[in-house]
């Protein structure tokens, strides 16, 4: 995953944003002869100086073509280049008017908006935070060491990482805490906190499983906030 730090090329002020929101990045695709937009979450807390997006390069796999825009960004964009993008937008964001604990639950690249939320929560330093993340293995787990360092520095943050298929070089207890898919019933002592807000982001199947588990464990629907990375759940 490659990080891009974005600042206004005219030296003007950055628009404000809420942690969890995204921007649309437009890039010209020569072989198509047109500009193509893609949405990327802002992956760091607001700082007034720059925005950050974290872009995973999507390679071709199992009959699925490579991600055109992610590959163009990785191959062609260098420091000092100009990107065309929108102002931040989106209805999935951290509710900063609340004081209770926050539980961030993500899978894969769904952790990118969580990074902005996490940074903002730790900057404010008032709320207890749980960070739960699922990945296929260490090779597909971006930003893991940064989150571990944050947990070492901030006692209000506790983390739990699941690898579905750990590699031989993935260290249990360091890189990840358990093998298999994330199951909230197995970590409810860590994840279930009184008056907590739950933020979920990841693929559709993951989202449905976590949302349903939280409901079964007694979390009110109004405390569950989510964004699907992939197809929209269609009102489900």
C-alpha positions as CSV (number, residue, x, y, z in Angstrom):
1,X,0.0,0.0,0.0
2,X,1.4,3.3,-1.1
3,X,0.7,6.6,0.8
4,X,0.2,9.9,-1.1
5,X,0.4,13.1,0.8
6,X,-1.7,15.8,-0.8
7,X,-1.5,19.6,-0.4
8,X,-3.1,22.5,-2.5
9,X,-0.8,23.4,-5.3
10,X,-1.7,27.1,-5.0
11,X,-0.7,27.1,-1.3
12,X,-4.3,27.7,-0.2
13,X,-6.1,26.3,2.8
14,X,-7.3,22.7,2.9
15,X,-11.0,22.1,3.2
16,X,-11.9,20.5,6.5
17,X,-13.1,16.9,6.7
18,X,-14.5,14.4,9.2
19,X,-12.4,11.3,9.9
20,X,-13.8,8.5,7.8
21,X,-14.7,10.5,4.8
22,X,-13.1,10.1,1.3
23,X,-12.1,12.0,-1.8
24,X,-12.5,11.2,-5.5
25,X,-9.3,11.2,-7.4
26,X,-9.5,11.6,-11.2
27,X,-6.8,10.2,-13.5
28,X,-6.6,10.2,-17.3
29,X,-6.4,6.7,-18.8
30,X,-4.7,7.0,-22.2
31,X,-5.9,3.7,-23.7
32,X,-9.5,4.6,-22.8
33,X,-9.2,8.3,-23.8
34,X,-11.0,9.6,-20.8
35,X,-10.6,10.6,-17.1
36,X,-11.6,8.0,-14.6
37,X,-12.5,8.8,-11.0
38,X,-11.8,6.5,-8.0
39,X,-12.7,7.0,-4.4
40,X,-10.1,6.8,-1.7
41,X,-10.6,7.3,2.0
42,X,-8.5,9.9,3.8
43,X,-6.3,7.7,5.9
44,X,-4.9,10.2,8.5
45,X,-6.5,12.5,11.0
46,X,-7.0,16.2,9.9
47,X,-3.8,18.2,10.5
48,X,-4.4,21.4,8.4
49,X,-1.3,20.8,6.3
50,X,-2.0,17.9,4.0
51,X,-4.3,15.0,3.3
52,X,-3.2,11.4,3.0
53,X,-4.7,8.6,1.0
54,X,-3.3,5.0,1.1
55,X,-3.7,3.2,-2.2
56,X,-3.4,-0.6,-2.6
57,X,-2.2,-1.7,-6.0
58,X,-4.8,-4.1,-7.3
59,X,-3.1,-6.8,-9.4
60,X,-4.9,-9.1,-11.8
61,X,-6.0,-12.3,-10.2
62,X,-8.4,-15.2,-10.9
63,X,-9.7,-13.7,-14.1
64,X,-10.2,-10.3,-12.5
65,X,-8.3,-7.5,-14.3
66,X,-5.8,-5.3,-12.6
67,X,-7.0,-2.1,-11.0
68,X,-6.4,0.5,-13.7
69,X,-6.3,3.6,-11.5
70,X,-4.4,2.1,-8.5
71,X,-1.7,0.9,-10.9
72,X,-1.4,4.3,-12.6
73,X,-1.1,6.0,-9.3
74,X,1.6,3.5,-8.2
75,X,3.6,3.7,-11.5
76,X,3.2,7.3,-12.7
77,X,2.6,9.7,-9.8
78,X,5.7,11.2,-8.2
79,X,6.4,13.9,-5.7
80,X,5.4,17.3,-7.0
81,X,2.8,16.0,-9.5
82,X,-0.7,17.5,-9.6
83,X,-3.8,15.3,-9.0
84,X,-7.4,16.4,-9.6
85,X,-9.6,15.5,-6.7
86,X,-12.9,16.5,-5.0
87,X,-13.5,17.9,-1.6
88,X,-14.0,15.3,1.1
89,X,-17.4,13.7,1.3
90,X,-19.3,10.7,2.7
91,X,-21.7,9.9,5.4
92,X,-19.4,7.4,7.2
93,X,-17.4,9.4,9.8
94,X,-16.4,9.5,13.4
95,X,-19.0,11.0,15.7
96,X,-16.9,13.4,17.8
97,X,-19.8,14.7,19.8
98,X,-19.8,11.5,21.9
99,X,-17.6,10.6,24.9
100,X,-18.0,6.8,25.1
101,X,-15.6,4.1,23.9
102,X,-15.0,3.4,20.2
103,X,-14.6,0.0,18.5
104,X,-13.1,0.1,15.0
105,X,-13.6,-3.2,13.1
106,X,-12.2,-3.6,9.6
107,X,-11.0,-6.1,7.0
108,X,-8.5,-5.6,4.2
109,X,-8.3,-2.1,2.7
110,X,-11.4,-1.3,4.9
111,X,-9.0,-0.1,7.5
112,X,-8.1,3.1,5.6
113,X,-10.9,5.3,7.0
114,X,-10.3,3.7,10.4
115,X,-6.7,5.0,10.4
116,X,-8.1,8.6,10.2
117,X,-10.6,7.9,13.0
118,X,-7.9,6.2,15.1
119,X,-5.5,9.1,14.6
120,X,-8.1,11.6,15.6
121,X,-9.2,9.6,18.7
122,X,-5.6,9.3,19.9
123,X,-5.0,13.0,19.3
124,X,-7.9,13.9,21.5
125,X,-6.9,11.2,24.0
126,X,-10.2,11.0,25.9
127,X,-11.9,7.9,24.7
128,X,-11.1,4.2,25.1
129,X,-10.4,2.6,21.7
130,X,-10.4,-1.0,20.3
131,X,-9.0,-1.7,16.9
132,X,-10.0,-5.1,15.4
133,X,-8.7,-6.0,12.0
134,X,-8.8,-9.0,9.7
135,X,-6.5,-9.8,6.8
136,X,-5.6,-12.9,4.7
137,X,-2.0,-12.9,6.1
138,X,0.9,-10.6,6.9
139,X,1.7,-10.0,3.2
140,X,-1.8,-8.5,2.8
141,X,-1.8,-6.6,6.1
142,X,-0.7,-2.9,5.5
143,X,0.1,-0.5,8.3
144,X,0.2,-3.2,11.0
145,X,3.4,-2.1,12.6
146,X,2.2,1.5,12.8
147,X,-0.9,0.4,14.7
148,X,1.2,-1.7,17.1
149,X,3.4,1.2,17.8
150,X,0.4,3.4,18.6
151,X,-0.9,0.7,21.0
152,X,2.5,0.8,22.8
153,X,2.3,4.5,23.2
154,X,-1.4,4.9,24.0
155,X,-2.7,2.9,26.9
156,X,-6.3,3.6,25.9
157,X,-5.8,1.6,22.7
158,X,-6.0,-2.1,22.5
159,X,-5.8,-4.1,19.2
160,X,-6.7,-7.5,17.9
161,X,-5.6,-8.8,14.5
162,X,-6.8,-12.0,12.8
163,X,-5.1,-13.7,9.8
164,X,-7.3,-16.0,7.9
165,X,-4.3,-18.0,6.5
166,X,-1.1,-17.0,8.3
167,X,2.2,-17.5,6.5
168,X,5.1,-19.3,8.1
169,X,6.9,-16.0,8.7
170,X,3.9,-14.4,10.3
171,X,4.6,-14.2,14.1
172,X,1.7,-15.2,16.4
173,X,1.4,-12.7,19.2
174,X,3.3,-10.0,17.2
175,X,1.9,-9.8,13.7
176,X,-1.4,-11.3,14.6
177,X,-3.3,-12.6,17.6
178,X,-5.3,-15.6,16.2
179,X,-5.8,-17.5,13.0
180,X,-9.1,-17.7,11.2
181,X,-11.8,-15.3,10.4
182,X,-12.7,-12.5,12.9
183,X,-15.5,-13.8,15.2
184,X,-16.8,-11.3,17.7
185,X,-18.2,-14.0,19.9
186,X,-14.6,-15.1,20.5
187,X,-13.3,-11.6,21.4
188,X,-16.4,-10.1,23.1
189,X,-14.6,-9.4,26.3
190,X,-12.3,-7.1,24.3
191,X,-14.9,-5.7,21.9
192,X,-18.1,-5.2,23.9
193,X,-17.9,-2.1,25.9
194,X,-20.8,-0.2,27.6
195,X,-22.1,2.8,25.5
196,X,-19.5,2.1,22.8
197,X,-19.9,3.2,19.1
198,X,-18.9,0.6,16.5
199,X,-17.5,1.5,13.1
200,X,-17.3,-1.2,10.5
201,X,-15.6,-1.2,7.1
202,X,-14.7,-4.0,4.7
203,X,-16.2,-6.3,2.0
204,X,-19.9,-7.0,2.0
205,X,-19.8,-10.5,3.5
206,X,-17.5,-9.3,6.3
207,X,-19.8,-6.3,7.0
208,X,-22.9,-8.4,7.2
209,X,-21.3,-10.9,9.6
210,X,-20.0,-8.3,12.0
211,X,-23.2,-6.3,11.9
212,X,-25.3,-9.4,12.6
213,X,-22.9,-10.5,15.4
214,X,-23.1,-7.1,17.1
215,X,-26.9,-7.2,16.9
216,X,-27.0,-10.7,18.4
217,X,-24.7,-9.6,21.2
218,X,-27.1,-6.8,22.1
219,X,-25.5,-3.7,20.5
220,X,-28.3,-1.2,19.5
221,X,-28.5,-0.6,15.8
222,X,-28.0,3.2,16.3
223,X,-24.5,2.4,17.7
224,X,-23.4,0.5,14.6
225,X,-22.0,2.7,11.8
226,X,-20.6,1.0,8.6
227,X,-19.4,1.5,5.1
228,X,-19.0,-1.3,2.6
229,X,-15.9,-1.5,0.4
230,X,-17.4,-3.1,-2.7
231,X,-21.0,-3.5,-3.8
232,X,-23.7,-1.6,-1.8
233,X,-25.7,-3.9,0.5
234,X,-28.9,-2.8,-1.3
235,X,-30.9,-1.8,1.7
236,X,-30.2,-5.1,3.5
